[in-house]
Amino acid sequence: MRSIICLLPLLMLVSLSRLSHAVPPPPANTNDKAYSEAAKHRILPPDIPWKGKSERFTASASDPFITKAEASD
Protein backbone atom coordinates (compact mmCIF):
# COMPACT_ATOMS: atom_id res chain seq x y z
CA MET A 1 0.00 0.00 0.00
CA ARG A 2 2.83 2.38 0.84
CA SER A 3 4.45 1.87 -2.57
CA ILE A 4 1.21 2.86 -4.30
CA ILE A 5 1.04 6.07 -2.28
CA CYS A 6 4.65 6.85 -3.17
CA LEU A 7 3.93 6.34 -6.87
CA LEU A 8 0.82 8.53 -6.86
CA PRO A 9 2.65 11.84 -7.54
CA LEU A 10 4.55 10.21 -10.40
CA LEU A 11 1.34 8.85 -11.92
CA MET A 12 -0.28 12.28 -11.67
CA LEU A 13 2.69 13.91 -13.38
CA VAL A 14 2.62 11.39 -16.23
CA SER A 15 -1.12 11.85 -16.73
CA LEU A 16 -0.79 15.65 -16.80
CA SER A 17 2.04 15.48 -19.32
CA ARG A 18 -0.18 13.39 -21.59
CA LEU A 19 -2.95 15.99 -21.37
CA SER A 20 -0.61 18.72 -22.57
CA HIS A 21 0.02 16.74 -25.76
CA ALA A 22 -3.71 16.25 -26.36
CA VAL A 23 -4.31 19.97 -26.91
CA PRO A 24 -2.92 21.28 -30.19
CA PRO A 25 -0.74 24.39 -30.01
CA PRO A 26 -2.16 27.68 -31.26
CA PRO A 27 -1.18 28.75 -34.78
CA ALA A 28 2.10 30.64 -35.07
CA ASN A 29 0.37 33.47 -36.91
CA THR A 30 -3.13 34.45 -37.88
CA ASN A 31 -3.70 34.54 -41.60
CA ASP A 32 -6.83 36.41 -42.67
CA LYS A 33 -6.44 35.01 -46.17
CA ALA A 34 -7.78 31.72 -44.86
CA TYR A 35 -11.20 33.32 -44.30
CA SER A 36 -13.70 34.10 -47.02
CA GLU A 37 -14.56 37.71 -47.85
CA ALA A 38 -17.98 37.28 -46.25
CA ALA A 39 -16.39 36.27 -42.94
CA LYS A 40 -14.38 39.52 -42.84
CA HIS A 41 -17.45 41.78 -42.86
CA ARG A 42 -19.48 42.87 -39.85
CA ILE A 43 -22.68 40.92 -39.36
CA LEU A 44 -24.10 43.00 -36.50
CA PRO A 45 -25.67 46.38 -37.14
CA PRO A 46 -23.81 49.48 -35.94
CA ASP A 47 -24.47 50.82 -32.45
CA ILE A 48 -27.42 53.16 -32.19
CA PRO A 49 -26.93 56.32 -30.11
CA TRP A 50 -29.21 56.08 -27.09
CA LYS A 51 -30.40 58.30 -24.25
CA GLY A 52 -33.15 57.27 -21.88
CA LYS A 53 -34.46 57.09 -18.32
CA SER A 54 -32.90 53.68 -17.68
CA GLU A 55 -29.46 55.22 -18.20
CA ARG A 56 -29.49 56.14 -14.51
CA PHE A 57 -29.14 52.42 -13.68
CA THR A 58 -25.74 52.08 -15.35
CA ALA A 59 -22.88 51.83 -12.88
CA SER A 60 -20.01 54.27 -12.97
CA ALA A 61 -16.46 53.07 -13.60
CA SER A 62 -15.58 53.86 -9.97
CA ASP A 63 -18.32 51.58 -8.58
CA PRO A 64 -16.75 49.04 -6.17
CA PHE A 65 -18.85 46.16 -7.58
CA ILE A 66 -18.19 46.80 -11.26
CA THR A 67 -16.23 44.25 -13.29
CA LYS A 68 -13.31 45.05 -15.60
CA ALA A 69 -15.47 44.29 -18.63
CA GLU A 70 -18.17 46.72 -17.48
CA ALA A 71 -15.63 49.44 -16.69
CA SER A 72 -14.06 49.35 -20.15
CA ASP A 73 -15.42 51.26 -23.11
NORNORLIN-V929159 format. One record per backbone hydrogen bond with DSSP energy under -1.0 kcal/mol. NH is the residue of the N-H (numbers start at 1). CO is the residue of the C=O. E is the energy in kcal/mol with one decimal. If there is no record, write none. Layout:
BEGIN
NH CO E
NH CO E
END
This chain:
BEGIN
5 1 -1.7
6 2 -2.0
7 3 -1.5
11 7 -2.5
12 8 -2.3
13 9 -2.2
14 10 -2.3
15 11 -2.2
16 12 -2.3
17 13 -2.1
18 14 -1.6
19 15 -1.4
20 16 -1.6
34 31 -1.5
35 32 -1.5
55 52 -1.3
56 53 -1.4
57 54 -1.9
58 55 -1.3
63 60 -1.7
66 63 -1.3
71 67 -1.8
72 68 -1.2
END
